[in-house]
């Protein structure tokens, strides 16, 4: 079972759900709003005003309490629950990501988030040899005590899930828990819900679109200590997962393939770029075991709700129009780190954070890895 820890009450959970489902609110702006106003309920009250201050042409769409209650009821009927960051059912590994999702929907055995895990991803149009390799790797990792994470796609993902069902598997969905994709994996999804665990950050009823799969890939990469790519063409989603894993400090592994097979072009390229070459599960086990050590998710990531006030905003006056103009002038399409913005603008960190939050809520700010930001379009 997952370790005990603090939990949100029903009112807080409803408001967290409303806030994260609000237009233009992502993990960064969610955290910024809680830090600035102390609670999701207080943030919801001022959010439209902040978005308009950032240049939005209309107030942000905020789900009503009734809409949030409907989604929570849909989760209950489906046998799922929402886990907030720091709660017992929230995956400890996600908490050490940059900008983890504040709230995830979970169905199945959340205790599988506690042991060390490794992700396996690869081509949807996998070869027979690639599928066999995925099964061998997943089964070997499971025997060594690792939970296997993948994205429930056809091909390599499905093979990895099937082979690791007896030892523990985590499936990350690109849509709502009630909208598994692709359709041929519905039966596999049901087996994972019964024997493993399903997780997503997307709303119930959400049918996955192309832009949702990179978000899924981010969670796949974040849930494991390392990520193995079995087969991948150039410019495939699996290479996005590998890049994200590397940015998070996870180990990246790749299975070599024939130079004549386009499904091996991506994996062979990863090896050229420094990924660890893998021919058997033991290669991954030997590399990850020193990282897992005496793994204890409860000890390494104490169960707590860590989103809290980190800056005394109340003692700092809100940014004036002139100060907003200074930030807008400093921003452009090229990513710039927030520390550099502080030096350039001379603003108090709380004032800069407020301006960036306003721009984010207006849909005008893009956030990049490492704390960099850029402007999506010029001042209206």
N, C-alpha and C positions, 0 to 999 in steps of 0.2 A: 504493500500500500504506500501511497505518497505520504511524506511526512506531514504532521499537523502544522498548522500555521494560521495566521490571521486571514480573515475572509471579509469581503464586502457584505454589507447588509443588502436586503432586496432593493431598497431605494437607491443606494449607491450603484448597484449593478445595473439598474435600469438607466440611470443617468450616464454611466460609463458607456453603455451600449448606444444611447442616443448621441453622445458626443462623438464616438468613433465612427458612427454611421453618417455624421454630418458632412455635407459637401465640403471638399478641400481640407478636411481634417485627417491627417495621417499620424503615424507614431510620433514624429517630431513636434508637430503643432499640438497634439494631444498632451504630450509631456509639458510643453511650454505653457499651455493653458492651465493645467493643474498647478504647475509651479507658480504661475502668476496670480491665480485666483483661489487656490486652496482646495477646490473641489470641482467635480464635473458639473454639479448643479449651478454653482456660481458662474462657471465659465459659459454655460449655455445661455445665461441671462444677458451676457455682454458680447457674445460672439458676433451677432449681426453688426453691431456698432464697430467692432474691430475690423471686420472684413471691409466695411465701407471706408474706414480710415485708410486701409491699404490699397484702395483704388478699385474695389469691386463695383460693378455697375448695378448690382442688385444684392440684397441680403442673402446670406448662405441659407440653403434649404436644410432645416433641422427636423429630423423625424419627431413626430408627436409622441407623447407617452403611450397613447393607444397603439401606435405602430411598433414601438419597442416592446410593449407587452405582448403583441401578436407574435413577434419573432421569438421572444422568450418562451411563449406557449408552444410554438412550433418546435423549438428545441426539446421541450419536455415531452411532447408527443412522440418525437423521434428517438427518445432515449438518450439525448445529448445534454450537455451543460456548457455554460460559458465560464472560462477560467481567466481571471485577471492576473496580470503580472505580479508574481510574488505569492499567489495563492497556491495551496498544495497541489492542485491538478495542473498548474502551469509548468511547462517543461523548463527545468533549470538551465539547460544549454542555451535556450533562446534568450535568457536574461543577460548573457554576456555578449550578445550581438550589439552592434551599433543600431540604435533605434529599434528595439524589439516591439512587436505588436502588443498594444496594451491589453487586448482582449482576444481570446481564441475560443472557438467552439470545438468541443472534444466529445468523442463517443468511443467507448471501449475502456480498456484497462490503462488508466493514467500512470500506474506504477511502472509501466514500460518506459516512461520518460526519465526514470532515475538511473538505470545502469548505463555504462558507456555505450555509445552508438556509433555506427558508421553508415554513411549513405552510399547507395549504389544507383547510378543513373546510366542512361544510354539511349541508343537509337530506338525509335518506335518500329521501324522496318528492320528489326534485328535479323541477323543471319542465324542459322541453326547453331553454328559454333558459338556465336556471341550469346545466344540464349542459354546454351549449356554452360558457358563460362559464368554467366551471372548467377545461375543456380548453384554452381560449385562454390563460388565466392560467398554467396549469402549463407549457404548451409555451413561452410567452414567458419565464417564469422560467428554464426549462431552457436556452434559447438564451443567456440572460444569464449563465449559469454557476452558477445556484443549484440545489441539490438540493431536490426537493419532498417534503415529509413529509405523511402523512395517516394516517387510522385504519382504512382498509380496509372502511369501511361501504359499503352500497349508495348509489347516487345520486352526490352531489358528490365524496365520497372516491374512489370507484372511477374516476370520470372523471378526476380529478387524477392518480391513479396511472397510468392507461393513457396519458395524454398525456405524462407525464414519464418513462416507461420508457426511451426512447432516450437521455435525458440524465442520468438518475439519480433514483431514487425510494426513499423509506424508508417502510415500512409498519409501524405499531405495532399489535400485536394485544392484545385484551382478555383472551384466554385463552392457553393454551399454544400454542407454535408449531405443534404437530400438531393443533390444534383451531381452524382458521380459521372466522370467522363474518362474514357470513352464508354459508350453503352455496353460493349462486350465485356467490360470489367465490373458490371453491376454485381454479379454473383461473387466475384473476388472481394469486392467492397464489403458485402454482407459478411463474408467469412472473416475479414480483418476486423470488422466491428465486433464480432463475437469472440475472436481469439486474440486480436491485437488491439490497435487503437487508431482512430481516424482523427485528423486535426485540420482546421482551416481558419483563416482570418476573415473569410468572406461571409456575407449574410446568407441566411437560409433562403432558399428559393433562387439564389443567384446562379444563372447558367454561365459557365466560364467562357470568356472571350480571349482572343489572342493576347491582349495586354495583361491578362491575369496570370499567365503561366510564369513570367519572370518573377512575380511576387511569390508564387508557389515555390519556384526554384530557390528563392532566398531562404525560405523556411527549411527546405530540404537540406540546404548547405549548412544552415545554422544549427540544426538538431544533432549533427554528428561531430565527432572529433576529427573525422576525415571524410573525404568523398572520393569514390572510385568511379571512373568513367570507363565503361566496357566497350562500347562502340559509339562513335559520334562523327557525323559529317562536319565539314567546315561550316561555320555560322549556325550551328545547331543550338537548341536550348540547353543541351548538356554542357556545352562549353560556357554558357552563361552561368550555369551552376558552379562549374569549376572556377571561373573567375571570382564569383561571389565567395566561394569557400576560401580561396586564397586571400581575398581582402579581409576576411574574418579571422585569419590566422589558422584556419584548418589545414590539415595536410591534404594534398591532392595526389591521387594515384591514377594511373591509366594503363589499360591493357593494350599491348602493341598488336598491330594487325598488318595484313598484307598491304603494301603500297599500291597494289592494283585495285583494292576495294575502297571506294569512296567513303564507306562507313568507318574506315580506319584513319582517314585523313586527320580528323580532329584529335583522336587519341594519340596518334604518332606525333602530331604537332605539340600536344601537351608535354610529351616526354622530351622533345627537343627543347622545350621551354623550361624544363626542370622538374616536371612531375615525376613521381616515383614509379618506375616500371613495375608492373604486377603480372605474375604468371600463376600465382596460387594465393589462397586466402592467407597462408602463413606470412606472406610478404606484408600484408596489411596489419595482421595481428602483431607482428614484431615491431612495426613502426608505431602503432597506436598504444601498445601496452604500457610503455613508459609514461605516456600522457594520461592514461586512465589510472594507473597505479592502483592504490586502494580506493577506487572511485566511490565517492559518497556524495550524491547530489545534494543531500540535506546539509552536509557539512560545508561543501564548497560554495553553495549558494543558499544561505540561510533563508527559510521561508518568511518573507516579509513583503509588505506592499511598499516598494521603494520609491514610488512617485510622490514626492513631498516638496515642500518649500525649500529651495536651495539658495535663494537670493532675497534679500529684504526689499522687495519691490515697493512696499508701502512707504519707505523712507526716501524714495527717489521720485522726483516729479516726472509725470508722463512726458513722452517726447513732444516737442512743439513742432509746428509745420516746418520751420526752418531746419530742425534736426532730421525730420523725415526726408527733406530734400537733400541733405548732405549724404544720407545713406543711399538714396536712389542714384545720386550722382556718382557714388563710389562703385555701385553695382553695374554689371553688364552681362553679356552672354558668356564671358569667360569665368569659370569658377574661381572664387576667392575664399580663403579661409577666414572664419569669423575673427580670429585673433588679429589678422591683418586689417580687417575692417575696423576693429576697435582702435588700433594704432592710427589708422588713416583718418577716422572721423573724430576721435577724441571723446566719444560719448561714453557715458557710464554703461557697463555691461547690461544692466537692467533695461536701459533705454534702447540699446541696440537690439536686445532680445525682443522687446515689444514691437519695434518697427519690423523686424524680420517675421515675427508672428503675424502681424497685420498683413504683410505681403503674401505670406503663405496662405492665410485664410481667404485672401482675394484671388488665389490661384495664379499669382504672378511670380512665385519664387520656386526655384528648383534646388533641391538639396542633393549633395553628392557625398560619396564616401569620404570619411576623414574629417567631416565638419565643414566642408566647403559649400558655398551657395552661389547661385547665379540668378539673374533676372530673366524671366521668360519672355516678357515683351515690355516695351518702353512705357513711360508714364503716359496715361491717357490724356 
